[in-house]
Amino acid sequence: MAINTYALPVIRYPTGIIKWTAEAPKETNIATRKLLNMHGALYPKCGTARLYRDRKYGGKGLKSVHQTVKEEEQSIKVYAASIATSDKLLSEFQSATLTMELPSDDEETDWHMKPFRGAYHRQISKVGDLYQTCMWLTKGNLTTNTESLIMAAQEQVLPTRQLQPKICHTRDDLRCRLCKDAPETIQHIINGCKQLGKSAYTEWHNHVAGVVYRSLCDEYGLNKPQHW
């Protein structure tokens, strides 16, 4: 939100007056992502496309420099065309000026189309409501690091044993380091490990049950514990 509000207007204001080279928006996007990565707002190996999607649809809501420049140039074109008929000088200028078309930015390709990182998005779209599933991203009640970690887990880019051979090419044993029974994937860690079932899963279940219990107490006017 801060980048969209304070940084991008600096780029938007001179757009249409100062010519952008084809590479400049891409380089600026890369520099921005590097800063986000350094400060924990973008997990390493996460896809860039999701970064530029609206939060209510599962993205981070950042405006791309490429898209900002494109939108502003289009707005100027529309405005110039609307008054060119009554302004001879502007009409001559418009016919003589060729607006540079920026090439399509591959970084903004729909992330749910990615074969590996987009698997979670496709699965949710088939079985549930994507808007309600992604509502946690619009609340703003998580730290930047926690939010990035959850999104990295959804995109399956956390350094699990199954992923390490694909990235580092250093491991042959793909089995879970706790139960040794199945490949160590994100899905296995979340709901398939026998060792975690004895502790972590029970704790998660009780936390969720506590939320449901307190909500029912509120709805039916029942007394509820003062502390969680």
Salt bridges, closest charged atoms under 4 A:
GLU71 OE1 - ARG12 NH2 3.69
GLU71 OE2 - LYS63 NZ 2.95
GLU72 OE1 - ARG12 NH1 3.10
GLU101 OE2 - LYS77 NZ 3.18
GLU107 OE2 - ARG33 NH2 3.04
GLU108 OE2 - HIS66 ND1 3.45
ASP110 OD1 - ARG53 NH2 2.93
GLU147 OE1 - ARG55 NH1 3.00
GLU147 OE2 - LYS60 NZ 2.86
GLU155 OE2 - ARG50 NH1 3.52
ASP173 OD2 - ARG161 NH1 3.94
ASP173 OD1 - ARG175 NE 3.20
ASP181 OD2 - LYS194 NZ 3.50
GLU184 OE1 - ARG177 NH2 2.66
GLU203 OE2 - HIS207 NE2 3.79
ASP218 OD1 - LYS224 NZ 2.72
